Amino acid sequence: EEDGRPKWDNKFQYILSCVGFAVGLGNVWRFPYLCQIHGGGAFLIPYFIALLFEGIPLLHLELALGQYVRKGSIGAWNTVSPYLGGVGAGTWMASVLVSLYYNTVLTWVMWYFINSFQEPLPWSVCPLNENRTGLNEECYESTAVNYFWYRKTLNITPDVTESGTLQWWLILCLAACWAIVYLCTIRGIETTGKAIYVTALFPYLVLTIFLIHGLSLPGATDGLTYLFTPNLNALKNPRIWLDAATQIFFSLSLAVGGLIAFSSYNPPKNDCEKDAVTVAIVNSLTSLYASIPVFSVLGFKATTGYWDCLDRNILNIINEFDLPEESIMRQNYTAWISFLNSSYPEKIAGVKLKTCDLQEFLDQSVSGTGLAFIIFTQAITLMPGSQAWAILFFTMLFCLGLSSMFGNIEGVFTPLLELQVFKSTPKELLSGIICLISFLIALCFTLASGSYWIDIFDSYAGSLPLLVIAFFEVIGVAYVYKIKRFSKDVKQMTGRKPNLYWQMTWKFISPLLLLIVFVAFVTLQTHKPPSYAAWNPKYEGFPMKEEKVYPPWVVSICVLLAALPCVFIPLGALFHLIK
């Protein structure tokens, strides 16, 4: 290239990188959960409305900007207007914060992956207690899966204020994860561009294998019916609209500068409008596609739980009434119960029967790490050949996360490369320094209280600031740089002027939507004191988690994390004003 910028080998590699960046862990463990709690198929209505009026316009804006200016986030926003330089610095800061905790989630995935090679799987059985007289108490009271996650992986403290010690196995996995990220990003897109073929495509292969296998499991249809049956009453709840808007937003990885960095390596004459629509649609279809295997497996798990419940009741009845074995089956259970209720009401009341309801088992909803490391891993232990399924599942999660990490690191790396300070630094050294410093800071997440801090980072650094940044991005282009100028630039690249849809969304609809979402988000956050769920074996409701309120010093850290990327915006403008 004439300006010495590296470029993509081909168009497919670029699209794949954007898709790999956008499609992350959230598509697998957040989207299906949102569908589940928000009335199944009904959630798709606000989801697609948000995609149309907020997701796609913002995505096009970022891709067009990066491609036209051919700079990373800091340089790009400085070019749009020197007063907007702070927006670029804000996206850079957001990228840094997201990278720090995102790679720690991959650390957990790697730990599970390593343990998947054991026979039997270590989370399928409870270990013995210290004097080997019975099962470990904490494990016996909860489940083997919970015990492996909270005790063997996180070794979690019962309170966020008790930091505990660094867990050596997590430190080793964290170091390995940062080393892998370093090897893949060592020369920026020249190396990530090669790795992306594996990390972005492999998850689709695994999802398809899980899809075929999942649909053959008993109870899969119940899970899918449960997922896709729309409950339109859910649309009256404002929360569903907020969740849809934020999900689209975070799912497309907007406002962290990775997309601007990726598109800045494009040739100037490239149809960025088509790219934006392609990436957004592929991302949303992936979410839908991933929900099918996830819910067929959850349906299988619910059915297994329901059958266990029935079998226990059947055993109790057979013992109580001295009936021949196999006289009562799951099929005729209901008929027997009604017969015994009418013939021997006192006697049947004496048998402590559990109420078995498939719906209740299906209703157990979890998102995030709970879905991946607890619910799904438990379902895997019930499958024949569970080791192979576990290995596949965690390799898939690792690839999903890794391709998103490429974009996060690119959002940190590209703007730094363009600063005068680092002009002469070799790329390999710069990416090495970034990964090393990140690793050292991320060590705090390997403490016993680390997972509480991951939640704090995810809730505060990875959410609110991005809405603020995106709002200023749209306002900056629409009102500072002016839509007319921007449309002319886009026409120069794509050969056609952006139509009315793009102009209306950029100018009015998207900023308005972002503002509403922001206000709703803040209102919900300030409505109740920020709290967290702690895993405390001494809590009387154990194995339920204990709701605790954050102490004031933790709340101030939450506020700091949310404000950190945002303060750059006014600071940048002020700095230029004084200068």
C-alpha positions as CSV (number, residue, x, y, z in Angstrom):
1,E,0.0,0.0,0.0
2,E,1.1,3.5,-0.8
3,D,0.8,4.7,2.9
4,G,2.6,1.7,4.3
5,R,-0.6,0.3,5.9
6,P,-0.9,-3.5,5.8
7,K,-4.0,-4.7,4.0
8,W,-6.3,-7.6,4.1
9,D,-5.4,-10.6,1.8
10,N,-9.0,-10.7,0.5
11,K,-12.5,-9.4,1.2
12,F,-13.6,-12.7,2.8
13,Q,-10.8,-12.4,5.4
14,Y,-12.0,-9.0,6.4
15,I,-15.7,-9.9,6.6
16,L,-14.6,-13.0,8.6
17,S,-12.6,-10.8,11.0
18,C,-15.6,-8.5,11.6
19,V,-17.9,-11.4,12.1
20,G,-15.5,-13.1,14.4
21,F,-15.2,-9.9,16.4
22,A,-18.9,-9.4,16.6
23,V,-19.9,-13.0,17.2
24,G,-18.7,-13.8,20.7
25,L,-19.6,-15.6,23.9
26,G,-22.7,-13.5,24.2
27,N,-24.3,-15.0,21.1
28,V,-24.2,-18.4,22.8
29,W,-24.8,-17.6,26.4
30,R,-26.7,-14.3,26.6
31,F,-29.0,-14.3,23.6
32,P,-30.8,-17.7,24.3
33,Y,-31.2,-16.6,27.9
34,L,-32.8,-13.3,26.9
35,C,-35.2,-15.2,24.6
36,Q,-36.0,-17.5,27.5
37,I,-36.8,-14.9,30.1
38,H,-38.6,-12.5,27.7
39,G,-41.4,-14.6,26.3
40,G,-39.5,-16.8,23.8
41,G,-40.1,-15.8,20.2
42,A,-41.6,-12.4,21.3
43,F,-38.1,-11.2,22.1
44,L,-37.3,-11.3,18.4
45,I,-39.6,-8.4,17.7
46,P,-37.8,-5.7,19.8
47,Y,-34.5,-7.4,18.9
48,F,-35.0,-6.9,15.1
49,I,-36.4,-3.4,15.6
50,A,-33.2,-2.5,17.6
51,L,-31.1,-4.1,14.9
52,L,-32.7,-2.1,12.2
53,F,-32.7,1.4,13.8
54,E,-29.6,1.2,16.1
55,G,-27.3,-1.8,15.3
56,I,-26.9,-1.6,11.5
57,P,-26.7,2.3,11.2
58,L,-24.0,2.4,13.9
59,L,-22.1,-0.5,12.3
60,H,-22.2,1.2,8.9
61,L,-21.0,4.5,10.5
62,E,-18.0,2.9,12.1
63,L,-17.0,0.8,9.1
64,A,-17.3,3.8,6.7
65,L,-15.4,6.1,9.0
66,G,-12.5,3.7,9.5
67,Q,-12.3,3.0,5.8
68,Y,-12.5,6.6,4.7
69,V,-10.0,8.0,7.2
70,R,-7.7,4.9,7.2
71,K,-6.7,5.4,10.9
72,G,-7.5,3.7,14.2
73,S,-10.1,5.1,16.6
74,I,-8.0,8.0,18.0
75,G,-6.7,9.2,14.7
76,A,-10.1,8.7,13.0
77,W,-12.0,10.9,15.5
78,N,-9.3,13.5,15.5
79,T,-9.7,13.8,11.7
80,V,-13.5,14.1,12.0
81,S,-13.0,17.0,14.4
82,P,-10.2,17.8,16.8
83,Y,-12.9,18.4,19.4
84,L,-13.9,14.8,19.1
85,G,-10.4,13.3,19.7
86,G,-11.7,12.4,23.2
87,V,-14.2,10.0,21.6
88,G,-11.3,8.1,20.1
89,A,-9.5,8.0,23.4
90,G,-12.7,6.8,25.1
91,T,-13.1,3.9,22.7
92,W,-9.4,3.0,23.2
93,M,-9.9,3.0,27.0
94,A,-13.1,0.9,26.6
95,S,-11.1,-1.6,24.5
96,V,-8.4,-1.9,27.2
97,L,-11.0,-2.6,30.0
98,V,-13.0,-5.1,28.0
99,S,-9.8,-7.0,26.9
100,L,-8.7,-7.3,30.5
101,Y,-11.7,-9.2,31.7
102,Y,-12.7,-10.9,28.4
103,N,-9.4,-12.8,28.4
104,T,-10.0,-14.0,31.9
105,V,-13.3,-15.6,30.9
106,L,-11.2,-17.5,28.3
107,T,-8.9,-18.5,31.1
108,W,-11.8,-20.3,32.8
109,V,-12.7,-21.9,29.4
110,M,-9.1,-23.2,29.0
111,W,-9.2,-24.6,32.6
112,Y,-12.3,-26.6,31.8
113,F,-10.9,-27.7,28.4
114,I,-7.8,-29.1,30.2
115,N,-10.0,-30.9,32.7
116,S,-12.2,-32.3,29.9
117,F,-9.6,-35.0,29.2
118,Q,-10.2,-36.7,32.5
119,E,-12.2,-39.8,32.9
120,P,-14.7,-39.5,34.5
121,L,-15.2,-35.7,34.0
122,P,-14.1,-34.1,37.3
123,W,-17.4,-32.2,37.6
124,S,-19.6,-35.3,37.3
125,V,-18.8,-36.7,40.8
126,C,-18.4,-35.3,44.2
127,P,-15.0,-35.9,45.9
128,L,-14.7,-37.6,49.3
129,N,-14.3,-35.4,52.4
130,E,-10.9,-35.1,54.2
131,N,-11.2,-38.2,56.4
132,R,-12.7,-40.2,53.6
133,T,-15.8,-41.1,55.5
134,G,-18.3,-39.6,53.1
135,L,-18.7,-37.0,50.4
136,N,-17.4,-33.5,50.6
137,E,-20.0,-31.5,52.4
138,E,-20.1,-28.4,50.2
139,C,-20.4,-30.6,47.2
140,Y,-23.0,-32.9,48.7
141,E,-25.2,-29.9,49.6
142,S,-25.0,-28.3,46.2
143,T,-24.0,-30.3,43.1
144,A,-20.8,-31.7,41.7
145,V,-21.0,-29.2,38.8
146,N,-21.4,-26.2,41.2
147,Y,-18.6,-27.6,43.4
148,F,-16.1,-27.9,40.5
149,W,-17.0,-24.3,39.3
150,Y,-17.0,-22.4,42.6
151,R,-14.4,-24.4,44.6
152,K,-12.1,-26.2,42.2
153,T,-12.0,-23.5,39.5
154,L,-12.6,-20.1,41.2
155,N,-12.0,-21.2,44.9
156,I,-14.4,-18.4,45.5
157,T,-14.6,-16.3,48.7
158,P,-18.0,-15.7,50.3
159,D,-17.6,-11.9,50.0
160,V,-16.2,-9.5,47.4
161,T,-14.2,-7.7,50.2
162,E,-12.2,-10.9,51.0
163,S,-9.8,-11.0,48.2
164,G,-8.2,-14.4,49.1
165,T,-5.1,-15.7,47.4
166,L,-4.0,-15.9,43.7
167,Q,-5.0,-19.3,42.3
168,W,-1.9,-20.8,40.7
169,W,-3.9,-22.9,38.1
170,L,-5.7,-19.8,36.9
171,I,-2.4,-17.8,36.7
172,L,-1.0,-20.5,34.4
173,C,-4.1,-20.6,32.2
174,L,-4.2,-16.8,32.1
175,A,-0.5,-16.7,31.0
176,A,-1.3,-19.3,28.3
177,C,-4.3,-17.3,27.1
178,W,-2.3,-14.1,26.8
179,A,0.5,-15.9,25.1
180,I,-1.9,-17.3,22.5
181,V,-3.4,-13.8,22.0
182,Y,0.1,-12.4,21.6
183,L,1.1,-15.1,19.0
184,C,-2.0,-14.4,17.0
185,T,-1.8,-10.5,17.2
186,I,2.0,-10.3,17.0
187,R,1.9,-8.4,13.7
188,G,-1.6,-7.0,13.9
189,I,-3.9,-8.0,11.1
190,E,-1.1,-9.8,9.2
191,T,-1.2,-12.6,11.8
192,T,-4.9,-12.3,13.1
193,G,-6.0,-12.5,9.4
194,K,-4.5,-16.0,9.2
195,A,-5.7,-17.2,12.6
196,I,-9.3,-16.0,11.9
197,Y,-10.0,-18.7,9.3
198,V,-9.8,-21.2,12.2
199,T,-11.2,-19.2,15.1
200,A,-14.2,-17.8,13.2
201,L,-15.2,-20.8,11.2
202,F,-14.6,-23.6,13.7
203,P,-17.5,-22.6,16.1
204,Y,-20.0,-23.0,13.2
205,L,-18.8,-26.5,12.7
206,V,-19.2,-27.4,16.4
207,L,-22.6,-25.7,16.6
208,T,-23.7,-27.8,13.7
209,I,-22.4,-31.0,15.4
210,F,-24.2,-30.0,18.6
211,L,-27.3,-29.2,16.6
212,I,-27.5,-32.6,15.0
213,H,-26.6,-34.4,18.3
214,G,-28.9,-32.1,20.4
215,L,-32.0,-32.8,18.2
216,S,-31.6,-36.5,18.7
217,L,-31.7,-36.2,22.5
218,P,-34.9,-37.0,24.4
219,G,-36.6,-33.7,25.4
220,A,-35.0,-31.6,22.7
221,T,-38.4,-30.7,21.2
222,D,-39.7,-29.6,24.6
223,G,-36.7,-27.3,24.9
224,L,-37.3,-25.8,21.5
225,T,-41.0,-25.4,21.9
226,Y,-40.2,-23.6,25.1
227,L,-37.7,-21.3,23.4
228,F,-39.8,-20.3,20.4
229,T,-43.3,-20.1,21.7
230,P,-44.0,-16.4,21.7
231,N,-45.6,-14.8,24.7
232,L,-46.7,-11.4,23.3
233,N,-47.6,-10.1,26.7
234,A,-43.9,-9.8,27.5
235,L,-43.8,-6.9,25.0
236,K,-45.6,-4.7,27.6
237,N,-42.6,-4.9,29.9
238,P,-40.1,-2.1,29.2
239,R,-37.2,-4.3,30.3
240,I,-37.5,-6.5,27.2
241,W,-37.0,-3.4,25.0
242,L,-34.0,-2.3,27.0
243,D,-32.5,-5.8,26.9
244,A,-33.0,-6.0,23.1
245,A,-31.4,-2.7,22.5
246,T,-28.4,-3.4,24.7
247,Q,-28.0,-6.9,23.4
248,I,-27.8,-5.7,19.8
249,F,-25.4,-3.1,20.7
250,F,-22.9,-5.2,22.7
251,S,-23.3,-8.2,20.3
252,L,-22.1,-6.2,17.4
253,S,-19.1,-5.0,19.4
254,L,-19.8,-1.3,18.7
255,A,-18.0,1.6,20.2
256,V,-14.8,-0.2,21.2
257,G,-12.8,0.8,18.2
258,G,-12.1,-2.7,16.9
259,L,-14.4,-2.2,13.8
260,I,-12.9,1.2,13.0
261,A,-9.4,-0.4,13.2
262,F,-10.4,-3.4,11.0
263,S,-12.1,-1.3,8.3
264,S,-9.1,1.1,8.2
265,Y,-7.1,-1.6,6.4
266,N,-9.6,-1.8,3.6
267,P,-8.9,-0.3,0.1
268,P,-10.6,3.1,-0.2
269,K,-13.0,1.9,-2.9
270,N,-15.0,-0.8,-1.0
271,D,-18.7,-1.2,-0.4
272,C,-18.8,-0.6,3.3
273,E,-22.6,-0.3,3.3
274,K,-23.0,-3.9,2.1
275,D,-20.3,-5.0,4.6
276,A,-22.2,-3.5,7.5
277,V,-25.5,-5.2,6.5
278,T,-23.7,-8.5,6.0
279,V,-21.9,-8.5,9.3
280,A,-25.0,-7.5,11.2
281,I,-27.2,-10.2,9.6
282,V,-24.7,-12.9,10.0
283,N,-24.3,-12.0,13.7
284,S,-28.0,-12.1,14.4
285,L,-28.5,-15.4,12.5
286,T,-25.7,-16.9,14.5
287,S,-27.4,-16.0,17.7
288,L,-30.6,-17.7,16.5
289,Y,-28.6,-20.7,15.2
290,A,-26.8,-21.1,18.5
291,S,-30.0,-21.0,20.5
292,I,-31.2,-24.2,18.8
293,P,-28.5,-26.5,20.1
294,V,-28.4,-24.7,23.4
295,F,-32.1,-25.2,24.0
296,S,-32.3,-28.7,22.7
297,V,-29.6,-29.6,25.2
298,L,-31.4,-27.6,28.0
299,G,-34.6,-29.4,27.1
300,F,-32.8,-32.7,27.4
301,K,-31.4,-31.7,30.8
302,A,-34.9,-30.6,32.0
303,T,-36.4,-33.9,30.7
304,T,-33.7,-36.0,32.5
305,G,-34.4,-34.0,35.7
306,Y,-38.2,-34.5,35.3
307,W,-37.7,-38.3,34.7
308,D,-35.5,-38.6,37.8
309,C,-38.1,-36.9,39.8
310,L,-40.8,-39.3,38.5
311,D,-38.6,-42.3,39.1
312,R,-38.0,-41.3,42.7
313,N,-41.7,-41.0,43.3
314,I,-42.5,-44.3,41.6
315,L,-39.9,-46.0,43.8
316,N,-41.5,-44.5,47.0
317,I,-45.0,-45.6,45.9
318,I,-43.9,-49.2,45.0
319,N,-42.1,-49.6,48.4
320,E,-45.0,-48.1,50.3
321,F,-47.8,-50.2,48.7
322,D,-45.6,-53.3,48.1
323,L,-46.4,-53.3,44.4
324,P,-44.5,-55.5,41.9
325,E,-41.5,-53.9,40.3
326,E,-42.2,-52.1,37.0
327,S,-46.0,-52.1,37.7
328,I,-45.8,-48.3,37.6
329,M,-44.0,-46.7,34.7
330,R,-43.4,-43.1,33.7
331,Q,-46.1,-43.6,31.0
332,N,-48.9,-44.7,33.4
333,Y,-47.7,-42.6,36.4
334,T,-50.5,-40.1,36.3
335,A,-53.2,-42.8,36.0
336,W,-51.8,-44.6,39.0
337,I,-51.6,-41.4,41.1
338,S,-55.3,-40.5,40.5
339,F,-56.3,-44.2,41.2
340,L,-54.3,-44.2,44.5
341,N,-55.6,-40.8,45.5
342,S,-59.2,-41.9,45.1
343,S,-58.7,-45.4,46.7
344,Y,-56.1,-44.7,49.5
345,P,-56.1,-40.9,50.1
346,E,-54.5,-41.1,53.7
347,K,-51.8,-43.6,52.7
348,I,-50.7,-41.8,49.6
349,A,-50.6,-38.5,51.6
350,G,-48.2,-40.2,53.9
351,V,-45.7,-40.8,51.1
352,K,-43.6,-37.7,50.7
353,L,-44.1,-37.3,46.9
354,K,-42.3,-34.5,45.1
355,T,-44.3,-32.5,42.6
356,C,-42.8,-33.2,39.2
357,D,-43.5,-30.5,36.6
358,L,-41.5,-30.4,33.3
359,Q,-42.3,-26.7,33.0
360,E,-40.5,-26.0,36.3
361,F,-37.4,-27.8,35.1
362,L,-37.5,-25.8,31.8
363,D,-37.9,-22.5,33.7
364,Q,-34.5,-22.7,35.4
365,S,-32.9,-20.0,33.4
366,V,-29.3,-18.8,33.7
367,S,-27.1,-16.7,31.5
368,G,-23.4,-16.1,31.1
369,T,-20.9,-18.2,32.9
370,G,-23.7,-20.0,34.8
371,L,-25.0,-21.4,31.5
372,A,-21.6,-22.4,30.1
373,F,-19.9,-23.7,33.2
374,I,-22.8,-25.1,35.3
375,I,-25.9,-25.9,33.3
376,F,-24.3,-26.9,30.0
377,T,-21.5,-28.9,31.6
378,Q,-24.0,-30.8,33.7
379,A,-26.0,-31.6,30.6
380,I,-22.8,-32.8,28.9
381,T,-22.2,-35.3,31.8
382,L,-25.5,-36.9,31.0
383,M,-24.6,-37.5,27.4
384,P,-22.9,-40.7,26.3
385,G,-19.3,-40.0,25.3
386,S,-19.3,-36.9,27.6
387,Q,-15.6,-36.3,27.3
388,A,-15.6,-35.7,23.6
389,W,-18.6,-33.4,23.9
390,A,-16.9,-31.4,26.7
391,I,-13.7,-31.1,24.6
392,L,-15.7,-29.9,21.6
393,F,-17.8,-27.5,23.6
394,F,-14.9,-25.7,25.3
395,T,-12.8,-25.6,22.1
396,M,-15.8,-23.8,20.5
397,L,-16.1,-21.3,23.4
398,F,-12.4,-20.7,23.2
399,C,-12.5,-19.9,19.5
400,L,-15.5,-17.7,19.9
401,G,-13.8,-15.7,22.6
402,L,-10.4,-15.6,20.9
403,S,-11.7,-14.1,17.6
404,S,-13.4,-11.4,19.7
405,M,-10.2,-10.8,21.5
406,F,-8.5,-10.1,18.2
407,G,-10.8,-7.2,17.6
408,N,-10.4,-5.9,21.2
409,I,-6.6,-6.0,20.9
410,E,-6.7,-4.4,17.4
411,G,-8.8,-1.6,19.0
412,V,-5.9,-1.1,21.5
413,F,-3.0,-1.8,19.1
414,T,-3.9,0.2,15.9
415,P,-4.4,3.6,17.6
416,L,-1.1,3.2,19.5
417,L,0.8,2.3,16.3
418,E,-0.2,5.6,14.9
419,L,0.9,7.8,17.8
420,Q,4.2,9.6,17.2
421,V,5.6,8.0,20.4
422,F,5.4,4.5,19.0
423,K,6.1,5.3,15.3
424,S,9.5,3.6,15.4
425,T,8.6,0.7,17.8
426,P,8.5,-2.6,16.0
427,K,5.0,-4.1,16.0
428,E,6.1,-7.3,17.6
429,L,7.5,-5.4,20.6
430,L,4.4,-3.1,20.9
431,S,1.9,-6.0,20.9
432,G,4.2,-7.9,23.4
433,I,4.2,-4.9,25.8
434,I,0.3,-4.6,25.5
435,C,-0.1,-8.3,26.3
436,L,2.4,-8.4,29.1
437,I,0.9,-5.3,30.9
438,S,-2.6,-6.7,30.4
439,F,-1.6,-10.0,31.9
440,L,-0.1,-8.3,34.9
441,I,-3.2,-6.2,35.6
442,A,-5.5,-9.2,34.9
443,L,-3.8,-11.1,37.7
444,C,-6.3,-9.5,40.1
445,F,-9.0,-11.6,38.4
446,T,-7.2,-14.8,39.4
447,L,-7.7,-14.0,43.1
448,A,-10.3,-16.0,44.9
449,S,-12.7,-13.0,44.7
450,G,-11.8,-12.6,41.0
451,S,-15.1,-13.6,39.5
452,Y,-16.9,-10.9,41.5
453,W,-14.6,-8.4,39.9
454,I,-15.2,-9.8,36.5
455,D,-19.0,-9.2,37.0
456,I,-18.2,-5.7,38.1
457,F,-16.1,-5.0,35.0
458,D,-18.7,-6.6,32.8
459,S,-21.6,-4.6,34.3
460,Y,-19.9,-1.2,34.6
461,A,-16.9,-0.9,32.2
462,G,-18.4,-3.0,29.4
463,S,-21.8,-1.5,29.3
464,L,-22.6,2.1,30.2
465,P,-19.5,3.8,28.7
466,L,-20.2,2.2,25.3
467,L,-23.6,3.7,25.1
468,V,-22.2,7.1,25.9
469,I,-19.4,6.8,23.3
470,A,-21.8,5.6,20.6
471,F,-24.1,8.5,21.3
472,F,-21.2,10.9,20.7
473,E,-20.1,9.0,17.7
474,V,-23.4,9.5,15.9
475,I,-23.8,13.1,17.1
476,G,-20.2,13.8,16.0
477,V,-20.8,12.5,12.5
478,A,-24.4,13.9,12.1
479,Y,-24.0,17.3,13.7
480,V,-20.3,18.2,13.9
481,Y,-19.0,16.6,10.7
482,K,-22.4,17.0,9.1
483,I,-24.4,14.3,7.3
484,K,-24.0,16.0,3.9
485,R,-20.2,15.8,4.0
486,F,-20.3,12.2,5.4
487,S,-22.7,11.1,2.7
488,K,-20.4,12.6,0.1
489,D,-17.5,10.6,1.6
490,V,-19.5,7.4,1.6
491,K,-20.5,8.0,-2.1
492,Q,-16.9,8.4,-3.0
493,M,-16.2,4.9,-1.5
494,T,-19.3,3.0,-2.5
495,G,-20.3,4.8,-5.6
496,R,-23.8,5.7,-4.3
497,K,-25.2,8.2,-1.9
498,P,-26.6,6.8,1.4
499,N,-30.4,6.6,1.0
500,L,-33.0,8.1,3.2
501,Y,-32.9,5.2,5.7
502,W,-29.3,5.8,6.6
503,Q,-29.7,9.6,6.7
504,M,-32.7,9.4,9.0
505,T,-31.2,6.8,11.3
506,W,-27.9,8.7,11.7
507,K,-29.5,12.0,12.2
508,F,-32.5,11.3,14.4
509,I,-33.5,7.7,15.2
510,S,-30.2,6.2,16.4
511,P,-29.1,9.1,18.7
512,L,-32.7,9.2,20.1
513,L,-32.7,5.4,20.7
514,L,-29.3,5.5,22.3
515,L,-30.4,8.4,24.6
516,I,-33.6,6.5,25.7
517,V,-31.6,3.3,26.3
518,F,-29.0,5.2,28.3
519,V,-31.6,6.9,30.5
520,A,-33.5,3.6,31.0
521,F,-30.2,1.9,31.8
522,V,-29.1,4.5,34.4
523,T,-32.6,4.6,35.9
524,L,-32.6,0.8,36.4
525,Q,-29.1,0.9,37.9
526,T,-29.8,3.6,40.4
527,H,-33.2,2.3,41.2
528,K,-31.8,-0.3,43.7
529,P,-28.4,-0.3,45.4
530,P,-25.9,-2.3,43.3
531,S,-25.8,-5.9,44.7
532,Y,-24.2,-9.2,43.8
533,A,-24.9,-12.9,44.4
534,A,-22.3,-14.5,46.7
535,W,-21.5,-18.2,47.0
536,N,-21.4,-18.8,50.7
537,P,-21.5,-22.4,52.0
538,K,-22.3,-21.0,55.5
539,Y,-25.4,-19.2,54.3
540,E,-28.6,-20.7,55.6
541,G,-30.2,-20.8,52.2
542,F,-27.2,-22.6,50.6
543,P,-26.9,-23.8,47.8
544,M,-28.9,-20.7,46.8
545,K,-26.7,-17.7,46.5
546,E,-26.7,-14.9,49.0
547,E,-27.7,-11.5,47.8
548,K,-25.2,-8.9,49.2
549,V,-24.9,-5.2,48.7
550,Y,-21.6,-3.8,47.5
551,P,-19.7,-1.8,50.2
552,P,-19.2,1.9,49.4
553,W,-15.6,1.6,48.3
554,V,-16.6,-1.1,45.7
555,V,-19.4,1.1,44.5
556,S,-16.9,3.9,44.0
557,I,-14.8,1.6,41.9
558,C,-17.9,0.7,39.8
559,V,-18.5,4.4,39.2
560,L,-14.9,4.9,38.3
561,L,-15.0,2.1,35.8
562,A,-18.1,3.5,34.2
563,A,-16.7,7.0,34.1
564,L,-13.2,6.2,32.9
565,P,-13.8,5.9,29.2
566,C,-16.4,8.7,29.3
567,V,-14.3,11.4,30.8
568,F,-12.0,11.4,27.8
569,I,-14.8,12.9,25.7
570,P,-15.1,16.3,27.6
571,L,-11.3,16.2,28.4
572,G,-10.4,15.9,24.7
573,A,-12.7,18.8,23.7
574,L,-11.4,20.9,26.6
575,F,-7.8,20.1,25.7
576,H,-8.3,21.2,22.1
577,L,-10.1,24.4,23.2
578,I,-7.3,25.5,25.4
579,K,-4.6,24.5,22.8
